[in-house]
Amino acid sequence: MMIKKKDRFETRSGKAYEIAGRWGKDFILSPIKESDDECLIYTPSEMEEFLETGHFKKVGGVK
């Protein structure tokens, strides 16, 4: 799966994140909820694993 800026993902617990960009090869995920200011940083292999195991599911993005 190709992951790009503005793609949105949801965790099993229901928290929604958007790809804010990259830092080197790693993905930076920014929370959608404005009261949450904790960003996440994952390697491409971690993102792939999280998607395969269902930790994250893609919920949309901006075209």
Summary of the structure (lengths in Angstrom):
residues: 63
radius of gyration: 10.7
end to end distance: 15.6
largest distance: 29.5
contacts: 145
relative contact order: 0.28
helix: 16%
strand: 41%
